[in-house]
Amino acid sequence: MQLTDYHAQYFAHELTRRCSSDDIEKLAGVVAGAQVDLNPHQVDAALFAFCSPLSKGALLADEVGLGKTIEAGLVLSQKWAERRRRILVIVPSNLRKQWHQELTEKFFLPCRILETRSYNETVKQGNFRPFEVKDLIVICSYQFARNKATDLNAIQWDLVVLDEAHRLRNVYKPSNVIANTLKRALAHAPKLLLTATPLQNSLLELFGLVSFIDDHAFGDLKSFREQFASVSQEQAYHALKERLKPICHRTLRRQVTGYVSYTQRLPLVEEFTPEEGEDRLYHLVSEYLQRDNLQALPASQRSLMTLVLRKLLASSTFAIAGALTTLSDRLKKRLAKQPPAGPLDEELEKDYEALDQTAEEWEEEEPIEQLSDADRGALEREITDLDAFTQLATSIDHNAKGKALLKALKIAFAKAAELGAAQKAVIFTESRRTQNYLLRLLGDSAFTEGVVLFNGSNTDDRSKQIYAAWLERHAGTDRVSGSKTADMRSAIVDYFREEGRIMIATEAGAEGINLQFCSLVVNYDLPWNPQRIEQRIGRCHRYGQKHDVVVVNFLNRKNEADQRVYQLLAEKFQLFEGVFGASDEVLGAIESGVDFEKRIAGIYHRCRKTEEIKTAFDQLQLELSFEITEAMTRTRRQLLENFDDEVRGEAQGPGRGF
């Protein structure tokens, strides 16, 4: 093509011109090239990140479902265009592939997922700095980044993005090893933190997140406490808000309804009555877990392990049978003075995948005790009881809740058809053993076709076939990241979208996958943690969903505590109906979902009679009413939700962005 002098001058101008940090044209080239349906608040957020006078970074805290990944993608694209390409993205391990896909498919940014295998292969090839790659954005998990902190510290990063950054909120506590290790390793890097919940129930969480970006923004922990201990005082409140303005940007879902349409959540409750054997098993195991002295559970982890066993008991007889066998086998080895196969939590985690995530925030109040095995009689009696419970559990072939699932699916699929939605459903369970039971159950029903499993490993034969076919179809393309874990997730989701009808997912499916093509969510097991429930439903009920989402839950007619838990989740947290589901404000008021889960577990442990259960839940409901409506809710709203136009107008003044 022959260029005229005019065109040559025009192109030279376009290639060399500079824009101020708050100029919308700064992102013009990025927006023009991206395959993204952009919304105004996303452009605002990206510009805010550039405009931050603190060149050390920014905190983007939009509510769930507003596209923080897109906002970060705009920032990354601009960095890439400026040839500032030493970029690292740190995410929870199950979000690595999602980020890889978003950045490559929507922004055409080349990425590499770095994990142990690819890291070691790179070192074997003679490159002893695998994080330092030319013209590739590196994506890795929090755990991997922590393990390779020395490598991270050796690189002059142009930008580090940290997704789900609320995991870092307790960095001010020396006990939070991952957050503190990453803070030291990335001390000199400009950072972009993404989280929908920057403040839950303590101002110290805000201190932690901001100090991760810039240690000097608030000073040390002591001075922060002295200055902002009473944020209800007008002067302290305004001072804190002013400090946050140039660092934190937040958009609420209700602020964008003018140009973003959201569908409804439609609740569907299916009640069931356990068979006599199931009911007897429940009461026997429940009474066992309430005993004062249990040899099978480590004293230092009793509360956590009791919670896990109660969840498996509620999941299915198949799930609890496996756990009971594990406990019995460990006690038998102890009698024989043989070492166990490993820690109890590691053994139970093979079935209950959410255990590690729960344990992260679970602080036991009991001291660690070395239990003596001198009393062989007590051990033998406990083993006898566990074996009897196991025998009863394994004698039960079918579960009443399983039969209720088949009935609920017929009703829910009919409702989906009425709404014009695809005949697809995602069923969530907390147990892999229950997952396998449901696979067998559906295999013998009218829903046998198009069933796929989704869990932390997907080592079953069907998953392997789906993965092999996916690899063959995408060989030689950038869809294949090289990370088997991440690529397996993509293969399963693609199959579910294109050919599948039902996905049975463990908690591994509750984060980081986009199922907006599906509008039917089934909580076969209902977590007690409302934040985990919101994550589950958010896989389908999100920006881009075209249909109302049907949410199915199950209620045990014989279990008063289960019914009260559902009532709290439905009425107090408003998880199952409406346009938005649970708001961050309500979820944040309970400190953390794990804390709420622990309170529920305490009621199950203490209360034996129906009246005791009723009284305990009435008290909890009163406490929640106070927490959700009192001071911290008001503080959170004032500090984080009144920024919008005020911040964009004032805090984005001229300044060198990162």
Solvent accessible surface area in square Angstrom, and as a share of the most:
residue,aa,sasa,rsa
1,M,203,0.91
2,Q,167,0.74
3,L,80,0.40
4,T,71,0.42
5,D,127,0.66
6,Y,159,0.61
7,H,73,0.33
8,A,47,0.36
9,Q,136,0.60
10,Y,108,0.41
11,F,87,0.36
12,A,52,0.40
13,H,101,0.45
14,E,68,0.30
15,L,149,0.74
16,T,91,0.53
17,R,77,0.28
18,R,207,0.75
19,C,40,0.24
20,S,68,0.44
21,S,19,0.12
22,D,66,0.34
23,D,46,0.24
24,I,102,0.52
25,E,82,0.37
26,K,37,0.16
27,L,1,0.01
28,A,44,0.34
29,G,60,0.58
30,V,16,0.09
31,V,57,0.33
32,A,90,0.70
33,G,43,0.41
34,A,15,0.11
35,Q,118,0.53
36,V,32,0.18
37,D,106,0.55
38,L,40,0.20
39,N,14,0.07
40,P,78,0.49
41,H,5,0.02
42,Q,4,0.02
43,V,22,0.13
44,D,43,0.23
45,A,0,0.00
46,A,0,0.00
47,L,16,0.08
48,F,2,0.01
49,A,0,0.00
50,F,4,0.02
51,C,1,0.00
52,S,1,0.01
53,P,69,0.43
54,L,53,0.26
55,S,31,0.20
56,K,82,0.35
57,G,0,0.00
58,A,0,0.00
59,L,0,0.00
60,L,0,0.00
61,A,0,0.00
62,D,0,0.00
63,E,14,0.06
64,V,57,0.33
65,G,26,0.25
66,L,4,0.02
67,G,22,0.21
68,K,28,0.12
69,T,22,0.13
70,I,16,0.08
71,E,0,0.00
72,A,0,0.00
73,G,0,0.00
74,L,0,0.00
75,V,0,0.00
76,L,0,0.00
77,S,12,0.08
78,Q,21,0.09
79,K,1,0.00
80,W,32,0.11
81,A,68,0.53
82,E,61,0.27
83,R,160,0.59
84,R,92,0.34
85,R,46,0.17
86,R,102,0.37
87,I,1,0.01
88,L,0,0.00
89,V,0,0.00
90,I,0,0.00
91,V,0,0.00
92,P,3,0.02
93,S,61,0.39
94,N,29,0.15
95,L,8,0.04
96,R,18,0.06
97,K,6,0.02
98,Q,36,0.16
99,W,1,0.00
100,H,8,0.03
101,Q,43,0.19
102,E,23,0.10
103,L,0,0.00
104,T,13,0.08
105,E,74,0.33
106,K,66,0.28
107,F,14,0.06
108,F,121,0.51
109,L,7,0.03
110,P,53,0.34
111,C,15,0.09
112,R,52,0.19
113,I,4,0.02
114,L,1,0.00
115,E,27,0.12
116,T,85,0.49
117,R,127,0.47
118,S,16,0.10
119,Y,26,0.10
120,N,66,0.34
121,E,83,0.37
122,T,10,0.06
123,V,44,0.25
124,K,173,0.73
125,Q,149,0.66
126,G,45,0.43
127,N,55,0.28
128,F,150,0.62
129,R,111,0.41
130,P,0,0.00
131,F,4,0.01
132,E,52,0.23
133,V,31,0.18
134,K,173,0.73
135,D,49,0.25
136,L,54,0.27
137,I,0,0.00
138,V,1,0.01
139,I,0,0.00
140,C,0,0.00
141,S,11,0.07
142,Y,10,0.04
143,Q,85,0.38
144,F,16,0.07
145,A,0,0.00
146,R,78,0.28
147,N,92,0.47
148,K,47,0.20
149,A,18,0.14
150,T,114,0.66
151,D,34,0.18
152,L,1,0.00
153,N,78,0.40
154,A,59,0.46
155,I,11,0.05
156,Q,131,0.58
157,W,17,0.06
158,D,36,0.19
159,L,0,0.00
160,V,0,0.00
161,V,0,0.00
162,L,0,0.00
163,D,15,0.08
164,E,40,0.18
165,A,0,0.00
166,H,37,0.16
167,R,85,0.31
168,L,1,0.01
169,R,19,0.07
170,N,35,0.18
171,V,4,0.02
172,Y,44,0.17
173,K,74,0.31
174,P,127,0.80
175,S,94,0.61
176,N,37,0.19
177,V,76,0.44
178,I,47,0.24
179,A,1,0.00
180,N,28,0.14
181,T,23,0.13
182,L,0,0.00
183,K,41,0.18
184,R,158,0.58
185,A,7,0.06
186,L,1,0.01
187,A,54,0.42
188,H,162,0.72
189,A,6,0.05
190,P,22,0.14
191,K,2,0.01
192,L,0,0.00
193,L,0,0.00
194,L,1,0.00
195,T,2,0.01
196,A,11,0.09
197,T,19,0.11
198,P,1,0.01
199,L,3,0.02
200,Q,6,0.03
201,N,50,0.26
202,S,37,0.24
203,L,21,0.10
204,L,31,0.15
205,E,16,0.07
206,L,0,0.00
207,F,11,0.05
208,G,0,0.00
209,L,0,0.00
210,V,0,0.00
211,S,5,0.03
212,F,4,0.02
213,I,4,0.02
214,D,9,0.05
215,D,73,0.38
216,H,147,0.66
217,A,18,0.14
218,F,7,0.03
219,G,35,0.34
220,D,89,0.46
221,L,45,0.22
222,K,143,0.61
223,S,37,0.24
224,F,3,0.01
225,R,119,0.43
226,E,121,0.54
227,Q,80,0.35
228,F,3,0.01
229,A,86,0.67
230,S,44,0.28
231,V,20,0.11
232,S,100,0.64
233,Q,114,0.51
234,E,116,0.52
235,Q,156,0.69
236,A,13,0.10
237,Y,26,0.10
238,H,89,0.40
239,A,40,0.31
240,L,0,0.00
241,K,18,0.08
242,E,99,0.44
243,R,85,0.31
244,L,0,0.00
245,K,14,0.06
246,P,30,0.19
247,I,2,0.01
248,C,0,0.00
249,H,3,0.01
250,R,6,0.02
251,T,3,0.02
252,L,5,0.02
253,R,15,0.06
254,R,140,0.51
255,Q,65,0.29
256,V,1,0.01
257,T,75,0.43
258,G,79,0.76
259,Y,97,0.37
260,V,4,0.03
261,S,100,0.65
262,Y,39,0.15
263,T,25,0.14
264,Q,73,0.33
265,R,4,0.02
266,L,48,0.24
267,P,61,0.39
268,L,28,0.14
269,V,60,0.34
270,E,14,0.06
271,E,80,0.36
272,F,25,0.10
273,T,59,0.34
274,P,12,0.08
275,E,93,0.42
276,E,117,0.53
277,G,17,0.16
278,E,22,0.10
279,D,30,0.15
280,R,116,0.42
281,L,2,0.01
282,Y,46,0.17
283,H,90,0.40
284,L,63,0.31
285,V,2,0.01
286,S,13,0.09
287,E,104,0.47
288,Y,1,0.00
289,L,1,0.00
290,Q,11,0.05
291,R,93,0.34
292,D,141,0.73
293,N,97,0.50
294,L,6,0.03
295,Q,21,0.09
296,A,9,0.07
297,L,2,0.01
298,P,45,0.28
299,A,17,0.13
300,S,27,0.17
301,Q,44,0.20
302,R,29,0.11
303,S,40,0.26
304,L,6,0.03
305,M,0,0.00
306,T,9,0.05
307,L,1,0.00
308,V,0,0.00
309,L,2,0.01
310,R,8,0.03
311,K,6,0.03
312,L,1,0.00
313,L,16,0.08
314,A,45,0.35
315,S,2,0.01
316,S,6,0.04
317,T,8,0.05
318,F,48,0.20
319,A,0,0.00
320,I,1,0.00
321,A,9,0.07
322,G,13,0.13
323,A,0,0.00
324,L,1,0.01
325,T,58,0.34
326,T,22,0.13
327,L,0,0.00
328,S,2,0.01
329,D,67,0.35
330,R,43,0.16
331,L,3,0.02
332,K,88,0.37
333,K,70,0.30
334,R,57,0.21
335,L,28,0.14
336,A,60,0.46
337,K,163,0.69
338,Q,98,0.44
339,P,112,0.70
340,P,64,0.40
341,A,87,0.67
342,G,18,0.18
343,P,71,0.45
344,L,2,0.01
345,D,32,0.17
346,E,97,0.44
347,E,39,0.17
348,L,6,0.03
349,E,60,0.27
350,K,145,0.62
351,D,6,0.03
352,Y,0,0.00
353,E,33,0.15
354,A,4,0.03
355,L,4,0.02
356,D,78,0.40
357,Q,70,0.31
358,T,2,0.01
359,A,36,0.28
360,E,116,0.52
361,E,76,0.34
362,W,20,0.07
363,E,129,0.58
364,E,47,0.21
365,E,158,0.71
366,E,67,0.30
367,P,92,0.58
368,I,131,0.67
369,E,92,0.41
370,Q,168,0.75
371,L,58,0.29
372,S,79,0.51
373,D,52,0.27
374,A,84,0.65
375,D,85,0.44
376,R,117,0.43
377,G,28,0.26
378,A,23,0.18
379,L,1,0.00
380,E,84,0.38
381,R,155,0.57
382,E,10,0.04
383,I,17,0.09
384,T,90,0.52
385,D,43,0.22
386,L,0,0.00
387,D,54,0.28
388,A,54,0.42
389,F,14,0.06
390,T,22,0.13
391,Q,134,0.60
392,L,25,0.13
393,A,2,0.01
394,T,88,0.51
395,S,73,0.47
396,I,22,0.11
397,D,101,0.52
398,H,110,0.49
399,N,4,0.02
400,A,9,0.07
401,K,19,0.08
402,G,0,0.00
403,K,111,0.47
404,A,9,0.07
405,L,0,0.00
406,L,40,0.20
407,K,116,0.49
408,A,1,0.01
409,L,1,0.00
410,K,129,0.55
411,I,78,0.40
412,A,0,0.00
413,F,9,0.04
414,A,63,0.48
415,K,67,0.28
416,A,1,0.01
417,A,61,0.47
418,E,130,0.58
419,L,52,0.26
420,G,54,0.52
421,A,10,0.08
422,A,48,0.37
423,Q,67,0.30
424,K,27,0.11
425,A,0,0.00
426,V,0,0.00
427,I,0,0.00
428,F,0,0.00
429,T,0,0.00
430,E,5,0.02
431,S,0,0.00
432,R,65,0.24
433,R,94,0.34
434,T,0,0.00
435,Q,1,0.01
436,N,68,0.35
437,Y,6,0.02
438,L,0,0.00
439,L,66,0.33
440,R,127,0.46
441,L,20,0.10
442,L,0,0.00
443,G,39,0.37
444,D,133,0.69
445,S,26,0.17
446,A,84,0.65
447,F,11,0.05
448,T,64,0.37
449,E,131,0.59
450,G,18,0.18
451,V,17,0.10
452,V,1,0.01
453,L,8,0.04
454,F,0,0.00
455,N,16,0.08
456,G,42,0.41
457,S,50,0.33
458,N,5,0.03
459,T,93,0.54
460,D,43,0.22
461,D,104,0.54
462,R,108,0.39
463,S,1,0.00
464,K,106,0.45
465,Q,106,0.47
466,I,11,0.05
467,Y,29,0.11
468,A,58,0.45
469,A,53,0.41
470,W,2,0.01
471,L,58,0.29
472,E,142,0.64
473,R,128,0.47
474,H,28,0.12
475,A,71,0.55
476,G,90,0.87
477,T,67,0.39
478,D,92,0.48
479,R,47,0.17
480,V,46,0.26
481,S,20,0.13
482,G,39,0.37
483,S,1,0.01
484,K,106,0.45
485,T,69,0.40
486,A,1,0.01
487,D,2,0.01
488,M,13,0.06
489,R,24,0.09
490,S,5,0.03
491,A,1,0.01
492,I,0,0.00
493,V,13,0.07
494,D,6,0.03
495,Y,24,0.09
496,F,0,0.00
497,R,102,0.37
498,E,102,0.46
499,E,121,0.54
500,G,5,0.05
501,R,72,0.26
502,I,0,0.00
503,M,0,0.00
504,I,0,0.00
505,A,0,0.00
506,T,1,0.00
507,E,16,0.07
508,A,17,0.13
509,G,0,0.00
510,A,2,0.01
511,E,18,0.08
512,G,7,0.07
513,I,10,0.05
514,N,51,0.26
515,L,0,0.00
516,Q,60,0.27
517,F,48,0.20
518,C,0,0.00
519,S,4,0.03
520,L,0,0.00
521,V,0,0.00
522,V,1,0.00
523,N,1,0.01
524,Y,3,0.01
525,D,7,0.04
526,L,33,0.17
527,P,0,0.00
528,W,13,0.05
529,N,8,0.04
530,P,0,0.00
531,Q,39,0.17
532,R,5,0.02
533,I,0,0.00
534,E,10,0.04
535,Q,46,0.20
536,R,0,0.00
537,I,0,0.00
538,G,6,0.05
539,R,26,0.10
540,C,0,0.00
541,H,16,0.07
542,R,51,0.19
543,Y,71,0.27
544,G,30,0.29
545,Q,14,0.06
546,K,167,0.71
547,H,56,0.25
548,D,37,0.19
549,V,0,0.00
550,V,2,0.01
551,V,0,0.00
552,V,1,0.00
553,N,1,0.00
554,F,19,0.08
555,L,25,0.12
556,N,20,0.10
557,R,129,0.47
558,K,101,0.43
559,N,12,0.06
560,E,54,0.24
561,A,4,0.03
562,D,36,0.19
563,Q,62,0.28
564,R,27,0.10
565,V,4,0.02
566,Y,28,0.11
567,Q,60,0.27
568,L,1,0.01
569,L,0,0.00
570,A,24,0.19
571,E,104,0.47
572,K,52,0.22
573,F,1,0.00
574,Q,104,0.46
575,L,0,0.00
576,F,3,0.01
577,E,101,0.45
578,G,30,0.28
579,V,50,0.29
580,F,51,0.21
581,G,12,0.12
582,A,2,0.01
583,S,37,0.24
584,D,5,0.03
585,E,37,0.17
586,V,18,0.10
587,L,8,0.04
588,G,1,0.01
589,A,1,0.01
590,I,0,0.00
591,E,77,0.35
592,S,13,0.08
593,G,1,0.01
594,V,10,0.06
595,D,41,0.21
596,F,0,0.00
597,E,0,0.00
598,K,56,0.24
599,R,58,0.21
600,I,0,0.00
601,A,12,0.10
602,G,20,0.19
603,I,5,0.03
604,Y,17,0.06
605,H,63,0.28
606,R,141,0.52
607,C,14,0.09
608,R,150,0.55
609,K,143,0.60
610,T,87,0.50
611,E,116,0.52
612,E,80,0.36
613,I,26,0.13
614,K,93,0.39
615,T,82,0.48
616,A,15,0.11
617,F,0,0.00
618,D,54,0.28
619,Q,95,0.42
620,L,8,0.04
621,Q,43,0.19
622,L,121,0.60
623,E,65,0.29
624,L,0,0.00
625,S,39,0.25
626,F,131,0.55
627,E,48,0.22
628,I,22,0.11
629,T,94,0.55
630,E,69,0.31
631,A,54,0.42
632,M,44,0.20
633,T,6,0.04
634,R,122,0.45
635,T,13,0.08
636,R,4,0.01
637,R,92,0.33
638,Q,67,0.30
639,L,0,0.00
640,L,1,0.00
641,E,16,0.07
642,N,67,0.34
643,F,2,0.01
644,D,36,0.19
645,D,105,0.55
646,E,64,0.29
647,V,1,0.00
648,R,52,0.19
649,G,63,0.61
650,E,112,0.50
651,A,14,0.11
652,Q,21,0.09
653,G,27,0.26
654,P,132,0.83
655,G,32,0.31
656,R,170,0.62
657,G,15,0.14
658,F,5,0.02
